[in-house]
Amino acid sequence: MFSFVVKRLAVAVPTLLLLIVISFLLMHAAPGGPFTQERALPPQVLANLEAKYGLDQPLWRQLVTYVWGIVAHFDFGPSFIYKDRTVNEIIAQGFPVTLTYGSVSFVVAVIVGITLGVAAAIRHNSWLDYLAVGISIGAQVLPNFVMAPLLLLTFTWWLGWLPGGGWEDGQWQYMVMPVIALSTSYMASIARLTRASMLEVLTSNHIRTARAKGLPERQVILRHALKPALLPVMSYLGPAFVAMITGSVVVDFFFSTGGIGRAFVDSALNRDYAVMLGITILVGALTILFNLVVDVLYGWIDPKIRY
Amino acid sequence: MMNKLLLTTVLSVGLCLPAIAAQVQPGETLAENQEYTYWLLDAIKSMDPQINTDVEGSGILRALFEGLYNEDQNGGLVPGVATDHELSDDKTVYTFHLRDNAKWSNGDPVTAQDFVYAWKRLADPKTASEYAWYMELMQVKNASKIIAGEAPVDDLGVKAVDDHTFEVTIEAPLPYFPKMLTHASTFPVNQKAIEQFGDKWTEPGNLVGNGAYLLKEHILGEKVVMEPNPAYWDNEHTILTKVTALTINDENAALTRYLAGELDRTQIPAGQYPRLKQEYPDQAISVPQSCSYIYMFNVDKEKGPAALQDVRVRKALSYAIDRDIIVNNILQGGQAPSYNWTHAATEGFKLPEIDYAKWTQEERTAKAKELLAEAGYGPDNPLKITLNYNTSEAHKKIAIAVQQFWKGVGVDLTLNNMEWKVHTDKMQNQDFEVARYAWCGDYNEASTYLDLFTSYSGHNNGKFFSERYDELMKQSKTAADPNPMYTEAEQILAEEMPMAPIYQYTKVEMIKPDMRGLGLNNLMQNWYLKDMYRVAN
């Protein structure tokens, strides 16, 4: 197990490097630059700006300087657009916000999703099943960019229960709508995955044996059925968790949470090269890390899997 | 011999009233709550006057800093740090007299040296300001050379004669020079704070300003919070006790929050004004704003399409657009249909007679068909052309409407939607046929528009060229009354049609009915927090 983890981490470094190089080149290939604006800058002003941010250097040198900055000083460079801030500061401000509402959303999605899925499977073809399937399909087809304005209209304008946006250091009132908006579609997927795989497990031999030897149903479900049923769900949860904690544009966009999702999209549209690369690297690193975590958990849940 | 010139507004306002700050009208009672929360579309990019580039940032900078002059409720100049100025006989040396009670928020006096420092900082290539060109636009002596790195920064035509006398030398007379001084990039900055904190000097706590407000909080993408600055020279007349600017990227979400009472001012999304005006007649407003919306034609000899070289085609395309449908059925926010370039409400600008403005749309369409036929286009040989526009719901709707209008005269228009930076990049490289474009005035004077179509303008992306036009614009700079030149210039634009004017902007907003002092009649929409207050209902 230990050598497996070490090996995977060793592969992660070249993977990240490749990610940096490809993103860097793609970004520079896109038309326009950070200082392209409706009113074109006089050539001299543009030249001064490019000199200040090193954009006048050949691409390979920019890339080397950039990577060296990260390796040597963990410095992701300055933002070309938010000129009072560095990339490190932008991530340091936005990521904790995203991490908080993302983690809460994840927990909610997992608990509600698995409960719905299990309930639907054990009461297969009953009203409970139909209800659970109905809820999860409803949650899936209602995209969050539709849900977010609906939540706003309902809870802020109509009922007046919740503030319409902002973060205020993560007070719970400010988190309710972002969490609902972010978690529902994940919750729906988790519920459907759990239900399908639970249904399959419930018809397998070891469950029949467990029932035959007279175990209480509760124990059959919790001890013998749930664990194997969760395997396919697990492989979904790793990437889902990363996607949730690295931000949702929609949530940041509608609820002004100031998270990293909006910063990412902004940076792409603004050609804010350094911010965009910084967040890409963060998301890449987290994806690699949580895929590894999932693989390790697999081994723990399913003793048949050995590394 | 100096010619003592006092701005009339400076005189009248300066003498009759103790201060220019919030002017509570007789009969008004102040509300108990003097907090104000307004909407920002985007995060503020920088709180540094010489670095900031956007309009939203400028609004905040006008609260945190104060330049030589401010604007009053109608956009006229009123004293800021400067009380008045003198202009030399050859009209190239301005001498500003600074008030002696202006202070930085750290207690230091605001002096002429602070302006010298800030202006040099703006032009200095080391600062790499995106607004360095503003110094060139103001024609400050040697600005162009300094920006190009051909002269040392100290050669800039600015001088502190003494602590309270600031002297500026410009290259050539510029009648609207004083008007340009309300722009945020000309605001003074505190050298001590900048040297102490470096790039971090704009953070709350570090920022030293000379404006009526202090920066309390700035969370990127969430909010900016400001409170009155006790060191401000006119602080006793500042009324709002706390101002919060909330970043809400979605204007519909912002409107919902306005209606829920979380905001005191927000923009109305396109098309919703009539409904809101009916439901909230005392809150929905539409006032002129200095921006002009056009479709630019690429008339570049090499890169432009051959068809657009023909003035008849350009005229036909412009005539065929039914501007009334665009403003009345699509935008619905009180915008004005436009047949010329300069915003009609621009100060001192007389709207010239433009022939096709007075025709009916039927006449215009008929004329368009006639011109196209003359140019050799018809049902067998339809004109095929493409329009580039950047992503936005309103741009898309207008583009689809224009596609229909042009179809009506036998033109086959392909719509080319692209992301903002790509659109801009293509325009600036003349890689387009017809492109959506908009221009907002930098100052309240017609040349801010008209200069764009000179051959030496950096923004003339369609590469229109007219010797006479250039000549007129050069003459206008020194003329006692530039209007005859402006009129002729506009007529050249109507005759040559390097672009199709479409509409002129209005600011369409929801504002709480107890808000006062917002300066809504100011065409530049430059408001000052120090002038605002709330009245008791």
Boltz contact constraints between the chains, C-beta under 6 A:
constraints:
  - contact:
      token1: [A, 31]
      token2: [B, 422]
      max_distance: 6.0
  - contact:
      token1: [A, 31]
      token2: [B, 425]
      max_distance: 6.0
  - contact:
      token1: [A, 32]
      token2: [B, 421]
      max_distance: 6.0
  - contact:
      token1: [A, 32]
      token2: [B, 422]
      max_distance: 6.0
  - contact:
      token1: [A, 32]
      token2: [B, 425]
      max_distance: 6.0
  - contact:
      token1: [A, 36]
      token2: [B, 421]
      max_distance: 6.0
  - contact:
      token1: [A, 36]
      token2: [B, 424]
      max_distance: 6.0
  - contact:
      token1: [A, 36]
      token2: [B, 425]
      max_distance: 6.0
  - contact:
      token1: [A, 39]
      token2: [B, 459]
      max_distance: 6.0
  - contact:
      token1: [A, 40]
      token2: [B, 428]
      max_distance: 6.0
  - contact:
      token1: [A, 40]
      token2: [B, 458]
      max_distance: 6.0
  - contact:
      token1: [A, 42]
      token2: [B, 133]
      max_distance: 6.0
  - contact:
      token1: [A, 42]
      token2: [B, 458]
      max_distance: 6.0
  - contact:
      token1: [A, 44]
      token2: [B, 147]
      max_distance: 6.0
  - contact:
      token1: [A, 44]
      token2: [B, 148]
      max_distance: 6.0
  - contact:
      token1: [A, 45]
      token2: [B, 132]
      max_distance: 6.0
  - contact:
      token1: [A, 45]
      token2: [B, 133]
      max_distance: 6.0
  - contact:
      token1: [A, 48]
      token2: [B, 125]
      max_distance: 6.0
  - contact:
      token1: [A, 48]
      token2: [B, 128]
      max_distance: 6.0
  - contact:
      token1: [A, 49]
      token2: [B, 128]
      max_distance: 6.0
  - contact:
      token1: [A, 52]
      token2: [B, 128]
      max_distance: 6.0
  - contact:
      token1: [A, 81]
      token2: [B, 45]
      max_distance: 6.0
  - contact:
      token1: [A, 82]
      token2: [B, 45]
      max_distance: 6.0
  - contact:
      token1: [A, 83]
      token2: [B, 46]
      max_distance: 6.0
  - contact:
      token1: [A, 83]
      token2: [B, 51]
      max_distance: 6.0
  - contact:
      token1: [A, 84]
      token2: [B, 46]
      max_distance: 6.0
  - contact:
      token1: [A, 84]
      token2: [B, 202]
      max_distance: 6.0
  - contact:
      token1: [A, 93]
      token2: [B, 220]
      max_distance: 6.0
  - contact:
      token1: [A, 152]
      token2: [B, 253]
      max_distance: 6.0
  - contact:
      token1: [A, 152]
      token2: [B, 256]
      max_distance: 6.0
  - contact:
      token1: [A, 153]
      token2: [B, 256]
      max_distance: 6.0
  - contact:
      token1: [A, 156]
      token2: [B, 260]
      max_distance: 6.0
  - contact:
      token1: [A, 157]
      token2: [B, 256]
      max_distance: 6.0
  - contact:
      token1: [A, 157]
      token2: [B, 259]
      max_distance: 6.0
  - contact:
      token1: [A, 157]
      token2: [B, 260]
      max_distance: 6.0
  - contact:
      token1: [A, 164]
      token2: [B, 257]
      max_distance: 6.0
  - contact:
      token1: [A, 164]
      token2: [B, 260]
      max_distance: 6.0
  - contact:
      token1: [A, 164]
      token2: [B, 262]
      max_distance: 6.0
  - contact:
      token1: [A, 166]
      token2: [B, 222]
      max_distance: 6.0
  - contact:
      token1: [A, 167]
      token2: [B, 222]
      max_distance: 6.0
  - contact:
      token1: [A, 253]
      token2: [B, 249]
      max_distance: 6.0
  - contact:
      token1: [A, 253]
      token2: [B, 250]
      max_distance: 6.0
  - contact:
      token1: [A, 254]
      token2: [B, 250]
      max_distance: 6.0
  - contact:
      token1: [A, 254]
      token2: [B, 253]
      max_distance: 6.0
  - contact:
      token1: [A, 256]
      token2: [B, 222]
      max_distance: 6.0
  - contact:
      token1: [A, 256]
      token2: [B, 247]
      max_distance: 6.0
  - contact:
      token1: [A, 256]
      token2: [B, 248]
      max_distance: 6.0
  - contact:
      token1: [A, 258]
      token2: [B, 219]
      max_distance: 6.0
  - contact:
      token1: [A, 258]
      token2: [B, 221]
      max_distance: 6.0
  - contact:
      token1: [A, 258]
      token2: [B, 222]
      max_distance: 6.0
  - contact:
      token1: [A, 262]
      token2: [B, 221]
      max_distance: 6.0
  - contact:
      token1: [A, 271]
      token2: [B, 421]
      max_distance: 6.0
